[in-house]
């Protein structure tokens, strides 16, 4: 099982951080992401609850559904499909809280690569390492903008 948790305080206003996290069209500017596109619009907001996005990391492409969306404070998502590796995604959460003029971001992703033996021994560990590094890099990049 992979269990990624990244917490970082960004020297940016909460609304600015939130907008950068939901703007799929700008994901290609984040380290490690080749591109992202919106496959289905959200119910009330374009990138809000119900939206389906495809994110291309190069070695892995996945489709994630926004399952809960509270403007400026919360984005929950679930990976619905991925290739070439399958991903069973249990939790995807991004929580933002104001700390004065800054924003605390807590990003959690939990799941499993359901490949016998290799999933547990190799791929889940790789996901932990690469996922945490990717989340950290994305948040650093957002802070620099």
N, C-alpha and C positions, 0 to 999 in steps of 0.2 A: 504494500500500500504506500502511495506517496502522500505526504502531509506537509504542505508548504505553508509557512506563515512568515510574512514580511511586514515589519512595522517601521515607519519612517515619518519624521516630522519635516514637512516641506515649507520653505520660506515663501509661501504663496497663499493667497486668499482661497478659502474653501470653494467658492463658486468657480474660480479659474481652474483649480485642480479637477473638480468634478467635470467641467466641460471638456477638458483634455482627455479624461478617462472614458467618456462616452462617445467622443468624436471618432468613430471607426475610420473615417476617411483619412485621418491623420496618423493612423497606426503605423503606416509605412515609414514614418519619420522616427519611430522608436527603434532602439537597437534590437536586432534579432528578428524583426518582423519585415517580411518582404512586402506584404500588402494585406489589406482587409477590405471587405465589401459587404454591403448590407443586402441580404437575400430577402428578408421580409421586414416590413415596417412594424414598429411597436403599435400597441393599441391606441394610446393617447399621445405619445410623442414618438417621433421618427426612430430614435435610438432607445426608447423606453421599454417598459415591460412588454414582452411578447416579441420583441425584435430578434431576428436571427441573423447572425454575422458569420462570415467565413474569414478566418484568420490564417494566413499562409506564413509559416515560419521557415519555409524552405524544405527542411527535412520532414516536417509534419504540417499537415493542413487539418484544421478542425473547424467545426461549426458549433457555435455557442449561442444559446438562447438566453435572453435576459428574462429572469424569472421574477424578480422583484426590483423596483426602481423607486427610490424616494429622492427627488431632486436635491442635490448638494450633499446628501448624507449616506446614501446606500445604493449599491448596485450588486445584485445577486445574479449569477449566471450558472448555466450547466452546459457542459460539452455534450452535444447530442450525437455527434459522429466525428470520426477522425480517420485519417489515412496517412501513411500506410499502416500505422499501428492502431489497434483498438484502444480506446480509453473509456473506462467506466468511471464517470465523474460523479461524486457524491455531493460535494460542496464547492461552490465558488462564491466568495463574498469579498466585497470591497466596502469598507466602512470608513467614513471621513468624519472627523470631529474638529471643531474650531479650537485653536489654542492661541488666543489673542489674534494677531494678524497672520498666524501660521496655521497649517493644517496637518493634523495627524492622520495618516492613512494606515489602515490595517488590511492586508490583502491575504486571504486564506484560500487555498485550493487543496481538496482532498479527493483521492480516488485510487484507482488501481489499473494497471495494465494487465488485462486478463489473458496472458499467454503463459501456459503451464511452464513451471520452473524458471524460465527466463524472465517472466514478468516480475516475480518477487525478487529474484537474485540480481537482476541487472537493470531492467527498464524502470522499475519503481524508484530505485536509488538514483538512476540517471535523471528521472523527472524531478526528484527532490532537489538535486544539485542544480540542474539547468533551469528549473522553474524559479527557484529562489534567486538565482543570478539574474534571470530575465526580468523578474518583478522589480528587483533593486535597480537594474539599469533603466527600466521604463520610468520609475519614479524619479531617478536622478535626472533623466532627460526632461521630464515634465517640469522639474524645479528650475532647470536652466533656461527654459523658454520665457 
